Amino acid sequence: MWISICLSAVFFNLAFAACPGDWLSVATNDTNGNPIQTCYKIYSSQRVPFGSAAIFCQAQGGYLARDTSSSVHTVLKQALMDAVKSSTHPTTFWIGLTDNNGTGGPWRWINGPVLGTYKNFANPNVTNNPNTTDCVFISAGSTNMKWFVTTSCNQLNSFVCQRDSDAAPLVVTTKSPLNCPVGFISFPELNTCVRLFSTPKSWTDAEAVCERFSGHLAKIVNSYINTYINSLIYAQKSIYWIGLNDRANEGKFVWLNETVQTNFTNWDVLPNNGGGNENCVAIDGNKNFKWDDGDCGLLNRFVCQANPLAGTVPPGALTTPASFTNCDPGWVNIPYADNCIQFNTNVLSWMDARSTCITAGGDLPSIASGLEQIALEGESISFSSDFFWIGANDRSVQNGWQWVDGTPFAFLNWDDEQPDDSASCAAFARLSGRWDALPCQNRHGYMCMKKAKVTVPSLVTTSTTPARLPGDVTFGCPSGWNTFRGSCYIAASSSTGVNWAAANASCSGSLMQAALASITDNDENDFITSMIPDSYTGSAWIGLQDPLENTFTWEDGTPVQYTNWNPGEPNNLDNADCVLMSASNGKWTVVTCDRVVQMYICKKNKYILPFTESNENPGCPNGTLGHGTQCYNFIITARNFADAEQDCKARGDRGNLATVYGEHVQDFLTAQLSTFIGKAFWIGLSQTDSTYGWQSHWPVVSLTYWGKNHTGNEKSTCVALVQNGTTAHWENYPCSNVMSYICESTRTGFSTQVPITAVTIQQPCPSGWLGYGSNCYNFFGTGMDKQTWAGAQSTCANQAPGGSLATVADNATQAWLLKTALSSFPTMKTIWIGLNDRDSEGGYAWADNSPFTYANWSPNEPNNKLDREDCVAWIVPLNTWNDDYCYMPYSYICQVPRGSVIATAHPPPTGYITPQCGDSSWIMYNGNCYYMGPAFGVGDLATWFEARQQCLDRSADLASITSSDENGFLTMMANKISINNFWIGLNDLDLETLGWTDNSPLSYVSWNANEPNDAYGEEKCVEISSRGLWNDAQCQQKFGYFCKKKPGNFVSVQPSPTDTSGGCPRNFVSLPSLSYCYFVGGTTNATSTNYDGAMKACEQMVHKSQLASIHTKLEEKFILVLASGLRQPAWIGLNDRIIRNQFQWVDSSVVSYSHWGPGQPNENINDNSPGARQDCVDLQVRRNPGTWGDRNCNTPLAYICESKKGSTLPTSAPNTTGCLPGYQRFSNSCYKFVQDPLNWTSAESVCKADGGNLVTLNSG
């Protein structure tokens, strides 16, 4: 600790106010010899290529460091020595020296002068390597921190940044973006535009594609653009063609359309023209982005480069505030986005991690670009967690991957074969930087993100609507186009179908002069969805594509501000780079660009056009909006429901409060309410006699869009549409409330909305199934075949197309089901139905997506007890519903449409018997084998230690539980016998933290309320109940147990024998033959304490200490010698506070030895008064030394602590005791223990040989 403080003092001694924050200020001279101050900062936790380090330093307002004099080097050397001692232990650091690929030099500092007279090369005669870039780093392992030269500029090193002290502004002004061809990325530093293409092509075909954009395959003329292109393909392990070739003259590599040999190269090894036909050059992402020559006919991805177009683009955010001291302590600046990141290694579930971040004023992070990704990769290296939760998730069944802060999900960095469809939360892998989809209940480290403390000027949005127009023109959209805000849209169709390129060409052609649509928010997405004809059920092209491989862009150049992915998207598999919108729900999917579909959406800005060409709302009165067959009027004046309905009737033909005829109407209304966030508008839905109906008398409620507060318990209410900022949902309100409302009326010249009436032919039901209404029903789970909710739903879905758990749509269906259950299935008491809120807490929905318009809850239900009740069960004796734990095994009702043919039954996914696990007592589930003990009765119940031994004898261990699915599976097994509690492998017997016996990570928990509580400090082992809840318990209690092993593992594993090696913590002593060390505390009246105080005193000492347990006579004798100077008894770890008259050790070890004193224990069990309880045990020292007695736990006594020997602790301390080797000092005497059996005379002779005598124990 003193060294750390000393080093800190040195650091601050060198710092001056001239440098920002934690930058190091160094006095030096400029090129003219004038004294100046310059600033340095060492990034020891980052590991990045040379070029990325240069870009990072530039973003900090500086550049890679210049080590220009011996005085500078002396300061850097000390700082680098300190950095090497940090937790990340860096050994190599980039500095800004490079030859920039110049043959023979000169060496030059990046963005600075050529190398001066000061040189510190490890090799004084160093020369730069021809035909390749050389970069320089400092090696901390060399004498005097020498410079080393490498051609591997993409190797990952730490680095040193430098910043001029007089660089006053903390704002880095970047150049304006260029006006690039569509899909190209602006690189203003070199006045060029770049685009990556992911469809593999030959070198010549790739060049042909580039030429279509008035460009060529990329020309890389220096390390700066080389680094930039590498950063674009950073996440890829692919090969990309560039423009270098030697097709005209073997061995003379030139860029396209040039004849002069290139000066800049980045070869992996010099080109070898392998096979005599390798004349084209590619960047190889598998070889650290080095260049390699190859056969020009090979199919590779490629990089195009083009000149900027004439004109400029509208100015956006052209300044990037650079954060130096703008993050709170413990937070790290990410300069590319002006965010602060905090890395947390304590493990939490995704939900708990997010809650913690929000409490800290931030959220789980979003990652919007490759540069942010690189920065996080470097920062994460210094931390121990393998994974860190980030904000990406697809927890909603209806949505794809999204960031919690609303950042559009347009940059991807998934690992191979990711995302996994079975997991819904994303984690950042520390070692690779890639993202993995993992179960949200897993426990991992996490990052938090919040904005840096900078002020960013707001961009002012100005209206493009002309202030005044002549009377014969208007500012709007041409006839046939739909208008929304400042843009015009059309849903174009093709009977033969078009791919993405053809659709885009059609939009941008002379007829429409538009582009494939960009979408900037949910309201625009809803509006476009509402435009698509109801009769079209396919998908439509929109303008989003992935030209840069893992970075999505809009074809019209609009910044990506919003995404709306389908579940499981975007995954970017199989070269899928173009995006379709689903006509049914407006969600997006990435597909290959050659997919053919019949519809595409074009978009362009409104413009000035003659009145005769504009007719945006035909068939509707002024002030209303047309959609489909109806005109809609949004009335701001507040009225109650009845008065609002009367006003709508008076406003137009067949006027009513609005009816939501289908999803497209819902989307249209949602889009129009985008400026009324949080405001409620009456629609025409109301409830009478527990049944919902429309004011228009539309005969069915075919869809519902309830908010999360709707449970079905609402009575006699009316419904309003509420826009919450991302979508609009329905809410129940008293009909007397006054609020705004939406009217509808018939649209002139359009067909009247007519309900689709299906011709009903009563189809038969399959054999054994019962018919009611349009469905057939069957009851399952009369015996041992009960299922969890998910298992039951899977079984029902597999019965026939359209199969699901039963929907109870109304009172009549409920009554029929009750009658059927009571008459035909009287043993069924609790039955799963299809209602659940698994996707959104409180947002109940039926498994078959039927509208939720009827409910039959028990009193005070649903209550979501312990935040884990997401599925609904029907309690048959009460004929009411209850929300319950989805993993409980219950009976269930399946429904299928009439006329269904039942498929061949498949066994539910509840585990199966296989020889891979051994005999039939083992069950295979999700790749593991499980055993439940005892198999029969309660006579074989076991303590935790006995249970573990039973598992070890079966070549297994007590079960670990790492997911909710696994917890649910064991819950289901537990319900097959009459035992309520089962030991699992979780414990904290090492006194450090909870852990599994099989060393699985603690990534999921399922604690009961107020657990774990470690009652009396003695509950060190964990059991699972038959309801799937966990509880910590005293390890000597007897329960059932679960064993777990990998299939095929039949080798018995036994606990290691007691280890007596190692040393003791400070102030603790032991014998070589004992595995524990001991300490006597509370030796004075002032320090003696009650039993709880003694436990706490031990726990607060070093190295996992606790009250001592005694298991052998030798342990007892040694402890007695240590305590021989006491004048009072001492507490030991035995007590019966949990179960009266059942004494147990606080460390949960087995009671294998006892030494009660005469008449002990002597508590009067008939006296239950607090003062009469004698639940704690002491060790007698003076009277009857070594014996035990029970005593009231509040009595102040001395105490004995124990601590396990540790391999990292000294086995012998320096002899400061004045005793001979082998002797230990106690009070004023030295003691030695000899285990060799001797008679008294021989023993006395041995002691005399050391100058002592056999020990005398004084009891007085």
Sequence and secondary structure as in RCSB ss.txt:
>XXXX:A:sequence
MWISICLSAVFFNLAFAACPGDWLSVATNDTNGNPIQTCYKIYSSQRVPFGSAAIFCQAQGGYLARDTSSSVHTV
LKQALMDAVKSSTHPTTFWIGLTDNNGTGGPWRWINGPVLGTYKNFANPNVTNNPNTTDCVFISAGSTNMKWFVT
TSCNQLNSFVCQRDSDAAPLVVTTKSPLNCPVGFISFPELNTCVRLFSTPKSWTDAEAVCERFSGHLAKIVNSYI
NTYINSLIYAQKSIYWIGLNDRANEGKFVWLNETVQTNFTNWDVLPNNGGGNENCVAIDGNKNFKWDDGDCGLLN
RFVCQANPLAGTVPPGALTTPASFTNCDPGWVNIPYADNCIQFNTNVLSWMDARSTCITAGGDLPSIASGLEQIA
LEGESISFSSDFFWIGANDRSVQNGWQWVDGTPFAFLNWDDEQPDDSASCAAFARLSGRWDALPCQNRHGYMCMK
KAKVTVPSLVTTSTTPARLPGDVTFGCPSGWNTFRGSCYIAASSSTGVNWAAANASCSGSLMQAALASITDNDEN
DFITSMIPDSYTGSAWIGLQDPLENTFTWEDGTPVQYTNWNPGEPNNLDNADCVLMSASNGKWTVVTCDRVVQMY
ICKKNKYILPFTESNENPGCPNGTLGHGTQCYNFIITARNFADAEQDCKARGDRGNLATVYGEHVQDFLTAQLST
FIGKAFWIGLSQTDSTYGWQSHWPVVSLTYWGKNHTGNEKSTCVALVQNGTTAHWENYPCSNVMSYICESTRTGF
STQVPITAVTIQQPCPSGWLGYGSNCYNFFGTGMDKQTWAGAQSTCANQAPGGSLATVADNATQAWLLKTALSSF
PTMKTIWIGLNDRDSEGGYAWADNSPFTYANWSPNEPNNKLDREDCVAWIVPLNTWNDDYCYMPYSYICQVPRGS
VIATAHPPPTGYITPQCGDSSWIMYNGNCYYMGPAFGVGDLATWFEARQQCLDRSADLASITSSDENGFLTMMAN
KISINNFWIGLNDLDLETLGWTDNSPLSYVSWNANEPNDAYGEEKCVEISSRGLWNDAQCQQKFGYFCKKKPGNF
VSVQPSPTDTSGGCPRNFVSLPSLSYCYFVGGTTNATSTNYDGAMKACEQMVHKSQLASIHTKLEEKFILVLASG
LRQPAWIGLNDRIIRNQFQWVDSSVVSYSHWGPGQPNENINDNSPGARQDCVDLQVRRNPGTWGDRNCNTPLAYI
CESKKGSTLPTSAPNTTGCLPGYQRFSNSCYKFVQDPLNWTSAESVCKADGGNLVTLNSG
>XXXX:A:secstr
 HHHHHHHHHHHHH  TTS TT EEEEEE TTS EEEEEEEEEEEEEE HHHHHHHHHHTTSEE    SHHHHHH
HHHHHHHHHTSTT   EEEEEEE TT TT   EETTS B  S   BSSTT    TTB  EEEEETTSTT  EEEE
S TTS EEEEEEEETT    EEE        TT EEEGGGTEEEEEEEEEE HHHHHHHHHHTTEEE    SHHH
HHHHHHHTTT   EEEEEEE SSSTT  B TT  S  S  BBSS    GGG EEEEEEEGGGTTEEEEEETTS E
EEEEEE   SS       EEE  SS S TT EEETTTTEEEEEEEEEE HHHHHHHHHHTT BS    SHHHHHH
HHHHHTTS  SEEEEEEE  STT  SEETT     B  B TT S TT  EEEEETTT  EEEE TTS EEEEEEE
E S           S S   TTEEEE  TT EEETTEEEEEEEEEEEE HHHHHHHHHSTTT  EE    SHHHH
HHHHHHS TT  SEEEEEEE TTSSB EETT        B TT     TT  EEEEETTT  EEEE TT  EEEE
EEEEE EEEEGGG  SSTTS TT EEETTEEEEEEEEEE HHHHHHHHHHHSTT EE    SHHHHHHHHHHTTT
 BT EEEEEEEEETTEEEETT  S      B TT  S   S EEEEEE SS EEEEEE TT  EEEEEEEE TTS
                TT EEETTEEEEEE SSTT B HHHHHHHHHTTSTT EE    SHHHHHHHHHHHHHH 
TT  EEEEEEE SSSTT  EETT        B TT    GGG EEEEEEETTTTEEEEEETTS BEEEEEEETT 
        SS B  GGG STTEEEETTEEEEEE SSSSTT B HHHHHHHHHHTT EE    SHHHHHHHHHHHT
TSS  EEEEEEE TTSS  EETT        B TT    GGG   EEEEETTS EEEE TTS BEEEEEE TT  
           SB  TT B  TT SEEEEEE  STTT B HHHHHHHHHTSSSS EE    SHHHHHHHHHHTTT
 SS EEEEEE SSSTT  EETT        B TT S   TT  SGGG   EEEE SSSSTT EEEE TTS BEEE
EEEE BTTS SS    SS  TT EEETTEEE    S   HHHHHHHHHHTT  S      
